[in-house]
Amino acid sequence: MFKEGDYVLIRYGEKKYLKRLTKEGSLNVRKDVLKFSQIIGKPPGVKVGKFEVYEPSLEEIIMLGFERVTQIIYPKDAFFIAFKLGIDKSSVVLEFGTGSGALCAVLSRLAKEVYTYEAVEKFYKVARKNLERFGLAENVRFHNMDFRDAPVEEGFFDCAFVDVKDPVPYLEKVHRVLKTGAQVGFLLPTANQVSELLKALDGLFGSAEVLEILVRYYKTIPERFRPEDTMVGHTAYLLFTRKLES
């Protein structure tokens, strides 16, 4: 049952809203009003007038509730990244840079522990605030520092994900702190960055793969079912590879 203080997803037609329930709160859309007192004590999936109220998914929390001070890793990429890295409840995961914390939120839901590093203090504070606000920070170790300066023991991490402008200078350290055969992923906005990274992997990492993920949404109106008018054509390239020992 919904209780005061819960975050809920409210749908009104095609519009979505993420709101925190208070007894005095309400949502006004056009001429319709939803009083939050009408929701408290009711189960997810309730309809009140023209409003539908649900428990929000992690994707909806990230897209509607996270403050953004950087370009986020979209859920279409983030959930695939977690799947590709093979993360489960036994995994200790390395991530740097944290940015606004979108990927970190996904990793925290799946892993045993996440160690995340962000050199920019403003980004670090926003990411930490985002995760703490939605109860996603319990198993996350936040660090406001460049990963190059982080004291980490050899072979400590089960997998890693890297989202920095130039990952090449970090490769030897990433190799050192990963377990043998562990997966590491990189997010790279441009093709020339992919080429440079592929060259630098030689001798340290193998089994490289490069891909991008495109998602096209459709209008859900039966009488005019068709693709949405716009879609995101490109966010970034994803490169995955594995630690090698010679």
Steps between C-alpha positions, in 0.01 A plus 500: 500500500620852427599700806602858563855564379489242219590596145230412247468507124188684386377470142255740341449403137849491348652716773703356790575656838718377785372638831563452872182445696398744772156529656469862386648447153320494167558492123310733267489415129274711282172515692555174688634479855642196679527540876773281644281422801288300252800274427647440846388161630419364156697238300709568187300489180208711620303736275357822642301698244726539196814425701674162520740446792778240506815409685782649289757281331870575532496629141224747587680611815814575298328672209246703700659543841877537463659843494733523201821699486653276233373297207376179662545144381147423383319194640505338154879486536526467879297182536686336211833601655408331827389185313816496287727536801332199662417680823323314781470523877854366547663765277728780619485758221728789404357807328658834405393787421173500677345803328142549622482141626259338254711192428607480863133469598458198272820340625399551863174308447685195370844484664632417844706820508576785262811715531446816297751780437426853378770768478263799465360598841173640360426178311594288802258690726211477253552127440511429871188710560313321218573153633440585865169670416361178354658251742758371252821591684521236772754279321681779312841633604523856364840660438561860395833439329665404173525122480870535410556618859290230667677245723358164384646154551585277206225271371233652724214557252280248319424740213522868409344774293682812386338825384771764468611720211825311442512151653839403353715639787298287745536165325800363688345579838163355398682186387681477833191532722279256306491125554642294214249459217272769642282710270547874462283736300556849363264770376637702207303772316708511179642248254856633520497439878405138433789461256753644744379277782507185285865570418587549868339173616769284340690295754265579788148407392344263245168388350396858417150580375355834389132579463235768534141462612214668316148501643190611307177561689152471348181694558255284697181642349328208319351716225841645401757249617834611357853599613544812710586807294851529644761259641849522641725407208824458692611535861835322508700197397542222756825306502537184708817302553659257750816506708778283361806362679805417291 
